């Protein structure tokens, strides 16, 4: 069809027809946007693979509208044209890459080219485990562009005893095929991990009550000062030979400080453990974290958190160094188990301290966006989980109604008949 400058306004205005059509850019020959009857739009580039009019015409799909802006797609088109000028055939290269590419080979490319370069160590380990231990043994020899949704569904069904992990496996496979589409390793829109019904996950959020918070604080003080009772596992064969069962263990200042900072800031575990002194701005009372789960993050430090930091010695670049002061504390699991046992608190994860921080804020009538900012959440949907803790309009309405009823019943509920003051008779003036 006739060409025009492909701006965002032009691309957004294109509507589907009964048949597929392409609008070509009038500024870059061979670059256009394809519109299918379904409404799907994709940026494409067309070129001749070789010299002369008899050279075969090739078409390369650059990506779908929405995932690429017109300017991004134009840049990719110019790069593709540049490759053609240097004698390459991008369409043929993509076809060769797809031909014979197995799921196992796709997993290796995904882990090497994307996961290990862009994700954190803990996430890398989880992706690698799910793909290499779950997916590859089942379907590793199948062609990557021929893997069926049924095959992925069977893996999901076989892992029904670990429902959460099974759901995460689907997310990882879906992410892998998203990468494969962008890299041209599988056809566009091909993703065998989509439209598979996931297991319903139980809501694991847990909030500490005021009484539990008090007991947790007492246990942390004991852990740091007089120590917590040493718990011997009587089920282990060596336990009967252990002496000094009544002794107590004093935990170091640093792991206790880490627990307190988690409580007072609502931060994630690694945000606290990996924190360096250079991130601290005492004048402004903030921590500037260069990297967290959602990227850069500014943590507002309150009085209790600043007091904890003021009590720490500066013996390393890290606020909470381990035995090797060049590295941070690896974890606080040992302290955490002992403290919960002493405080008689069950079924509480360290991440639940983050939920507790949010619940206290929302329960105190703080706006959800404010709480979300304090938690470093970039999506409002993440903070919305705490909305039920707020004093919503229904609660206020109920309070008003009950208040009026209580006022109307005051004579009967609050002032017993025998204590009521007798009515004074009106004095009649006599002439």
Secondary structure, DSSP 8 states (H G I E B T S, - for coil): -------HHHHHH----SS-EEEE-SSSTTEEEEE-TTS-EEEEEEEESSSSTTS-EEEEEEEEBTTB-HHHHHHHHHHHHHHHHTT--HHHHHHHHHTT-BHHHHHHHHIIIIIHHHS-HHHHHHHHHIIIIIIHHHHTTSBGGG--HHHHHHHHHHTGGGHHHHHHHHHHHHHHHHHHHHTTSS-TT--TTTT--------------HHHHHHHHHHHHHHHTT-EE----TTSGGGGG---TT-EE---HHHHHHHHHHHHH---HHHHHT-BGGGEETTTTEEEEEEETTEEEEEE--HHHHHHHHTS---SSBTTB-SSTTSB----HHHHHHHHHHHT--S--TTHHHHHHHHHHHHTT--HHHHHHHHT---HHHHGGGGGGS--HHHHHHHHHHHHHHHHTHHHHTS-GGGS-----------
